[in-house]
Amino acid sequence: MNNEGAVLHTDYYSVGDPVEDHKAPSGPIDERWDSRKFNARLVNPSNRRKLSVIIVGTGLAGSSAAATLGEAGYQVISFCYQDSPRRAHSIAAQGGINAAKNYRNDGDSIYRLFYDTVKGGDYRSRESNVYRLAQVSGQIIDQCVAQGIPFAREYGGLLDNRSFGGVQVSRTFYARGQTGQQLLLGAYQALQRQVAAGTVQVHARHEMLDVIVIEGKARGIVVRDMTTGVIETHFADAVVLATGGYGNAYFLSTNAMGCNVTATWRAHRKGALFANPCFTQIHPTCIPVSGEYQSKLTLMSESLRNDGRIWVPREGGDDRNPRDIPAADRDYYLERIYPAYGNLVPRDVASRAAKNVCDEGRGVGPARLGVYLDFADAIGRLGRGDVEEKYGNLFDMYQQITGENPYQVPMRIYPAVHYTMGGLWVDYDLQSTIPGLFVIGEANFSDHGANRLGASALMQGLADGYFVLPSTINDYLASGPFEKVDESHPAAQEAAAAVRTRVDALLSVNGDRTVDSFHKELGTILWDHCGMERTKEGLTKALRMVRELREEFWRNVTVTGENQELNQTLERAGRVADFFELGELMCIDALHRDESCGSHFRAESRTEEGEALRDDDRFAYVAASEFFGSSGKSVGHGVAG
Ligand SMILES: Cc1cc2nc3c(=O)[nH]c(=O)nc-3n(C[C@H](O)[C@H](O)[C@H](O)COP(=O)(O)OP(=O)(O)OC[C@H]3O[C@@H](n4cnc5c(N)ncnc54)[C@H](O)[C@@H]3O)c2cc1C
């Protein structure tokens, strides 16, 4: 651990005591997970029936955790804000899930998956966790096959694999371009089986708005019933947040419209440290923004980079039809600059390269903010049928959105916000700094460092939910039985009252500006100054702008409708209010991290060739922040990586 060199921007940030991960086992990296599992305390089956766990979130992480803990015999209470658990954002995942099975016999191994992930994360991931992730990756595939997930197969009957960015082997398992959907249906089936067995209760359309902390431990949550507006409290012996990422802070992103930070941010306000919030992944292959009124961006899966070739015209201002531009006048810039990986460089590298060629004036499309992703060679080599077989639904989606036929003209793509590597800090057991509060899936910070490799989020979500949490949470629950708590406890009453007051405050501003207009302006500030390229000057300016806008939000927002009804404006207002506070922390974190690494590119920290320049001596640590409260000044803690 080293936070000696952390830069002190005394107006925004100060360095607190380092936080140690007491659960992390020592010894050879390949023995740590076995050692932790062996040394963690167990709960015998008859005692499990007496213990309860709240799980917020029903994406891949939350559904798999709820199903597994239910099967183990715990009483599980599951929450999500959608009308059904199977509408969680995980359903949108397209390209695939990684596992070190080495079916292709191309040199893959647990160690190589570990190595690629740590390198891809630009050496900012926690290595013990990543090794564990690689170790359980094979079990995930076995479990999913047993559930009947229809993974693609090759001619011999084995599961097929393709490649994703940042690796030189093929280890990505997929179900056409709908891998997340198929995996979530598997986890949902497993969850529903436990619902039928009586071990899991599901509360859909309930939004968690606070954590209840009693005597220092997470013992429950406050939720709003989104159809009636009733504020409820629910209690358990432990609470798990599986609430996904916060990319929607930027307004425009590839995330589902509902994705938000509220659950983790509310926990942060209650004392959970928030780690590396500035690490946001900008995905290189998205459909470019097409107009002012757009509220969503669409991903074109990274799997397309297996066969599509990325290029721009060699000269700026070349407006010829792309099919009329001869090879000599094209610049396949990724193949040129990074010959070892070609079009499959990691996402951060591909995104910055696209930005650079557009900044040089060589972008394509109406606003010149686009590059070509061209399948002509692949169609020539494999035939249209094969390309359709692999990517058909993605091509259809592209055509429906742009009106262009990608079998005939190259797709146009541009980077967009996609995934957040930051999240609540957790120890090796996936427990936050609030005892009894566990955080899994995209909501935690732990596995992907400064840049997540493609197809590794589904792997992490299912690793956490099916295999890691079910082992580690036992150690905490073994301290039970816990004292019974209910809604009469002062901490529960205080938390519920605070939620009611906040809902009333949002409804009573009665200003002139819509929630979305605030969200859009916040997103533009973050994209411009805390997006693909960051500078000290820009971040300082952004902090000021976010604070001013936040102040205006609470003075001038208009939230129509009532609390006692389905009110999406009210839901969004609460989420945007939290995005404002998170946006501040993202800028503070980006300002303090005076180096470039992975997705975090500080213009001041680059090599002579313009590439990201890491500063391992000063910044090879996890930056975990305390809530800045009314002082506006965050206290950060260096934590062993
Ligand atoms: C378009 C797209 C394609 C992707 N493709 C891939 C891919 O091919 N491979 C890959 O590895 N990764 C992919 N990813 C990333 C991956 O899909 C996500 O990181 C992953 O699915 C997150 O899973 P999760 O279970 O952590 O959270 P989510 O699936 O986001 O689930 C969050 C859950 O939390 C609930 N929730 C949130 N807040 C609250 C609250 N306050 N109260 C109650 N409930 C709450 C929601 O209702 C939901 O059930 C893709 C992402 C996008 C945007």
The ligand as an SDF file (V2000), in Angstrom:
LIG
                    3D

 53 58  0  0  0  0  0  0  0  0999 V2000
  -25.4400   -2.5400  -23.5960 C   0  0  0  0  0  0  0  0  0  0  0  0
  -24.5440   -3.2910  -22.6790 C   0  0  0  0  0  0  0  0  0  0  0  0
  -23.9800   -4.4950  -23.0830 C   0  0  0  0  0  0  0  0  0  0  0  0
  -23.1280   -5.1980  -22.2360 C   0  0  0  0  0  0  0  0  0  0  0  0
  -22.5830   -6.3790  -22.6750 N   0  0  0  0  0  0  0  0  0  0  0  0
  -21.7590   -7.0670  -21.8510 C   0  0  0  0  0  0  0  0  0  0  0  0
  -21.1930   -8.2900  -22.2520 C   0  0  0  0  0  0  0  0  0  0  0  0
  -21.4110   -8.7640  -23.3620 O   0  0  0  0  0  0  0  0  0  0  0  0
  -20.3810   -8.9420  -21.3910 N   0  0  0  0  0  0  0  0  0  0  0  0
  -20.1030   -8.4600  -20.1490 C   0  0  0  0  0  0  0  0  0  0  0  0
  -19.3750   -9.1050  -19.4010 O   0  0  0  0  0  0  0  0  0  0  0  0
  -20.6610   -7.3030  -19.7260 N   0  0  0  0  0  0  0  0  0  0  0  0
  -21.4740   -6.6050  -20.5360 C   0  0  0  0  0  0  0  0  0  0  0  0
  -22.0220   -5.4280  -20.1070 N   0  0  0  0  0  0  0  0  0  0  0  0
  -21.8790   -5.0390  -18.6920 C   0  0  0  0  0  0  0  0  0  0  0  0
  -22.8490   -5.8730  -17.8510 C   0  0  0  0  0  0  0  0  0  0  0  0
  -24.0710   -6.0270  -18.5280 O   0  0  0  0  0  0  0  0  0  0  0  0
  -23.1370   -5.2550  -16.4880 C   0  0  0  0  0  0  0  0  0  0  0  0
  -21.9610   -4.8180  -15.8850 O   0  0  0  0  0  0  0  0  0  0  0  0
  -23.7820   -6.2940  -15.5700 C   0  0  0  0  0  0  0  0  0  0  0  0
  -24.8870   -6.8900  -16.2080 O   0  0  0  0  0  0  0  0  0  0  0  0
  -24.2000   -5.6800  -14.2500 C   0  0  0  0  0  0  0  0  0  0  0  0
  -24.8640   -6.6680  -13.5150 O   0  0  0  0  0  0  0  0  0  0  0  0
  -25.3120   -6.4130  -12.0230 P   0  0  0  0  0  0  0  0  0  0  0  0
  -26.0330   -7.6380  -11.5840 O   0  0  0  0  0  0  0  0  0  0  0  0
  -24.1530   -5.9550  -11.2260 O   0  0  0  0  0  0  0  0  0  0  0  0
  -26.3230   -5.1750  -12.1030 O   0  0  0  0  0  0  0  0  0  0  0  0
  -27.6630   -4.8830  -13.0170 P   0  0  0  0  0  0  0  0  0  0  0  0
  -27.9030   -5.9450  -14.0330 O   0  0  0  0  0  0  0  0  0  0  0  0
  -27.5080   -3.4940  -13.4510 O   0  0  0  0  0  0  0  0  0  0  0  0
  -28.8060   -5.0080  -11.9650 O   0  0  0  0  0  0  0  0  0  0  0  0
  -29.0430   -4.0200  -10.9960 C   0  0  0  0  0  0  0  0  0  0  0  0
  -30.2430   -4.4480  -10.1770 C   0  0  0  0  0  0  0  0  0  0  0  0
  -30.3310   -3.5850   -9.0640 O   0  0  0  0  0  0  0  0  0  0  0  0
  -31.6520   -3.1010   -8.9240 C   0  0  0  0  0  0  0  0  0  0  0  0
  -31.5470   -1.7940   -8.2750 N   0  0  0  0  0  0  0  0  0  0  0  0
  -30.6750   -0.7940   -8.5190 C   0  0  0  0  0  0  0  0  0  0  0  0
  -30.8780    0.2250   -7.6670 N   0  0  0  0  0  0  0  0  0  0  0  0
  -31.8970   -0.1420   -6.8690 C   0  0  0  0  0  0  0  0  0  0  0  0
  -32.5760    0.4840   -5.7980 C   0  0  0  0  0  0  0  0  0  0  0  0
  -32.2160    1.6850   -5.3370 N   0  0  0  0  0  0  0  0  0  0  0  0
  -33.6200   -0.1670   -5.2330 N   0  0  0  0  0  0  0  0  0  0  0  0
  -34.0060   -1.4040   -5.6720 C   0  0  0  0  0  0  0  0  0  0  0  0
  -33.3810   -2.0520   -6.6710 N   0  0  0  0  0  0  0  0  0  0  0  0
  -32.3360   -1.4290   -7.2580 C   0  0  0  0  0  0  0  0  0  0  0  0
  -32.2240   -3.0830  -10.3120 C   0  0  0  0  0  0  0  0  0  0  0  0
  -33.6240   -3.1510  -10.2450 O   0  0  0  0  0  0  0  0  0  0  0  0
  -31.5740   -4.3540  -10.8930 C   0  0  0  0  0  0  0  0  0  0  0  0
  -32.3740   -5.4660  -10.5170 O   0  0  0  0  0  0  0  0  0  0  0  0
  -22.8460   -4.6920  -20.9620 C   0  0  0  0  0  0  0  0  0  0  0  0
  -23.4010   -3.4890  -20.5470 C   0  0  0  0  0  0  0  0  0  0  0  0
  -24.2170   -2.7790  -21.4060 C   0  0  0  0  0  0  0  0  0  0  0  0
  -24.7240   -1.4440  -20.9750 C   0  0  0  0  0  0  0  0  0  0  0  0
  1  2  1  0
  2  3  1  0
  2 52  2  0
  3  4  2  0
  4  5  1  0
  4 50  1  0
  5  6  2  0
  6  7  1  0
  6 13  1  0
  7  8  2  0
  7  9  1  0
  9 10  1  0
 10 11  2  0
 10 12  1  0
 12 13  2  0
 13 14  1  0
 14 15  1  0
 14 50  1  0
 15 16  1  0
 16 17  1  0
 16 18  1  0
 18 19  1  0
 18 20  1  0
 20 21  1  0
 20 22  1  0
 22 23  1  0
 23 24  1  0
 24 25  2  0
 24 26  1  0
 24 27  1  0
 27 28  1  0
 28 29  2  0
 28 30  1  0
 28 31  1  0
 31 32  1  0
 32 33  1  0
 33 34  1  0
 33 48  1  0
 34 35  1  0
 35 36  1  0
 35 46  1  0
 36 37  1  0
 36 45  1  0
 37 38  2  0
 38 39  1  0
 39 40  1  0
 39 45  2  0
 40 41  1  0
 40 42  2  0
 42 43  1  0
 43 44  2  0
 44 45  1  0
 46 47  1  0
 46 48  1  0
 48 49  1  0
 50 51  2  0
 51 52  1  0
 52 53  1  0
M  END
$$$$
